[in-house]
Amino acid sequence: MRYAILVIAFVLTIACSHETPEPDADGTWVGTITTEGNVTTVVNDSGSVWGGTARLVEEASIGVQAGADEYMLGQISSVYATDDRIYVVDSQVPAVRVYDHGGTFVRNLGGRGQGPGEFTAPTILTADEDGRVYMLDGRLYRINVYSATGEIAGTWRFPDAWCCRPMYPLTGEAVWATVRQGDPRDFRFGLQAVGPDGPYGDITWIPEIDYERASFKASDGREATAPFGASVVWNPAPEGRLLVGATNTYRFEVHEPDGSKSIVQRFWEPVPVPAEHREWERRRKVAGQRQYIASLSAHGLAEDDPDFTWDGAEIPNHKPAYSSLIPALSGETWVVRWGASVRLADCVEDPIDEGLNASYERPCWDNENIVDVFGADGRYLGEVDLPDDVNPDANRFSVDDRRIVTLVEDANGVARVKRYRLVLPGEQ
């Protein structure tokens, strides 16, 4: 934290006449909230509402190394939790599985095929308060709708279906989903409502944000982001919202359906990247580009370039302000950022020689994950101490107030879906 908090302070600036709630009586949050027109800016100067670090306590686990098929998890592409159910999409089987909050298997939804309620590539799933379940098939370009009791209730066309971003239910029988339009070399992402008759209403395009890029010329001629370079990160959020920000600074935006938005800022102390980590990531990026151009060449789409090398800016010597924005069903924003670099043993020392796939199977470097949580009003609530095996990803990390359901992988590579309870500072 930038400086010690000696007294509890609250500075509030209002640019239009409305009341803003005071911070918690026992909190130490210090910052400013200003509103001009339809834009509210929240500057988190120091401290936190929680006044310390929260932690996750495991309460249930789904998944085994050997046992019944319904508990053998493979390639999990989506995890979503409601008040009484945990939904898991296993793209490897493929299967859409339903469990109760104790981790007991309830039923499968649909099955492999192309008929009503069936799927070939289940990817993203969500559910509404009436128990309806919506599952996106990324290969058939449609959304299967299942009733609360598991029967097929509809099939919606979705020609612009795009994997992989979260989906969320909207009021009525509809979902908030990601679309991609344009040429494969020049496409644009947006968010749109989808209902029984397919996509409808205006598209909310991901806004363009100006920032300084660290890039290199990729094998297909486009500019690509260098390792640890800043980028624009975004995710759909519940109730038709959008989270978006450029990671060159600790600042992100929350866009509302009515056109208003909140800008949230916080002090950022850049995390340095060791020279050895930068060099290893550079070589892995080169290996990836060589592999990509080789695959295009094999299909006659490009000329092979086995000697492709780095052509671009220096890799930044510090990590971006954050790496992802995860929306909570209860309105909070979980901001994931990278901490210190961690050197791993038994790894691929040279990704160029041993290949990109090998470098992902046996990496030499990893980053600690740190999570900051911000309230629906933009104030910094505090940090969350994550268990070592939790790696937050928006598609596999379902948050609703104090309940977190997420995918983890143990030391033996066994996939499990675990339910945690968020415990605030001072609680047992």
Summary of the structure (lengths in Angstrom):
residues: 428
radius of gyration: 22.4
end to end distance: 25.0
largest distance: 67.4
contacts: 1314
relative contact order: 0.15
helix: 10%
strand: 44%
